[in-house]
Amino acid sequence: MRKIKQLIQYCVLCSYFLFVVCVTSCAQKQSDSLSTGAENFTEFIPLLKEKKIAVVANQSSLVKGEHLVDVLLAKDIHITRIFSPEHGFRGDADAGEKITNGIDAKTGLPIVSLYGKHYKPSVADLKDVDIVVFDIQDVGVRFYTYISTLHYVMEACAEQGKQVIVLDRPNPNGHYVDGPVLEMKYSSFVGMHPVPVVYGMSIGEYAQMINGEKWLKNKVECELKVIPCKNWNREKSYLLPVKPSPNLPNQLSVALYPSLCFFEGTVVSAGRGTNYPFQVYGHPFFTKGDFEFTPRSITGASKYPKFKGEKCVGYDLRKINADDFRKKKKLDLSFLLNAYSELKASPDFFNSFFENLAGTANLRTQIENSISEEQIRESWKMDRKKFMAIRAKYLIYTDFTKK
């Protein structure tokens, strides 16, 4: 009987020990878990109380699976309107498609489009607004237009004395910096600032750079506050909880996007109009490809894709492991160089949009003159070095090893 009692006491002690270990482990795991700026309520909800709020958001503006707008309304935040970027508030419009104003069916809030001819909030748009909250998932690529929307929102708010609060999110391509730095004569909505194609910053860090470098019109500065992520490591792969736009459906497309988007300025298809955009590339006249695809109209993703209904011979990049590609920490120019070679250096290979994407005329000239990828990369080094010095002033999170 005594032995049984001792055994029971031993089991109780073991159970208590396991419980303590489990609780400690769970607490450690929780403390180490990543949270976006939008999830850090204590840092920004008090700032919004008794204020009139506008929210710049889309389908990526989620807080543990619930839309930020719904979360704020549930916390009695007074939202006066929603601003929507390219692809719309629900993220189901094609690239370049005209987005119109409307009413959100769920909340009844007015939606003002910041795409098309109305990039910048007007005086009327902000007349009943005290603070603009910006919460959109970026992918860290210069020609991804959400940073241009951020620029115009900051500019309008600076001019009208409104505060901007950026709820920061991790950048899935935040682990490297690469590509030519944009020359300002090629500035457009797909590239407004003198930064490389891949700039290695969160959108909150980028907002601080826009402000600090006085890139807004007339060098105005807005009243800006960034609510940082917690426990984000830019070296660690970040899996997006929802696709950031219709043609970036998965992690591989996000990783390949900086390299394949150059094809938007050429005669080559990057897979729009298929179920695997930015994971394949091809052309009807390619002869060496290992894959065939036929672009079709896809509502909400690509209504009028390049080579609609035509069979394209091309290359299937879905065999690439996204994590392995990520470890390269660089743009892959081999796709572009290979495509140019495939079409026998066609004089019609490039269109006028290419310079806007590249941010320079040099890349087209280098490719046309058969300059090697290594030499092309070498031509970026000096400008990249200058950018890295600027970038360093605005970083919130630990930087990766400088190279």
Secondary structure, DSSP 8 states (H G I E B T S, - for coil): -HHHHHHHHHHHHHHHHHHHHHHHHHHHHHHHS-B-GGG-HHHHHHHHTTSEEEEEE-TT-EETTEEHHHHHHHTT-EEEEEEE-TTTTTT-S-TT-----EE-TTT--EEEE-STT--S--HHHHTT-SEEEEE----SBTTSTHHHHHHHHHHHHHHHT-EEEEE----TTTT--BS----GGG-BTTB-SS--SB----HHHHHHHHHHTT-SGGG---EEEEE--BS--TTS----SS-SSTT--SHHHHHHHHHHGGGGGBSSB-STTSSSTTSEEEETT-SS-SEEE----BTTTBSS-TTTTS-EEEEE-TTS-HHHHHHT-S--THHHHHHHHHTTS-TTSB-THHHHHHSSSHHHHHHHTT--HHHHHHHHHHHHHHHHHHHHTT--S------
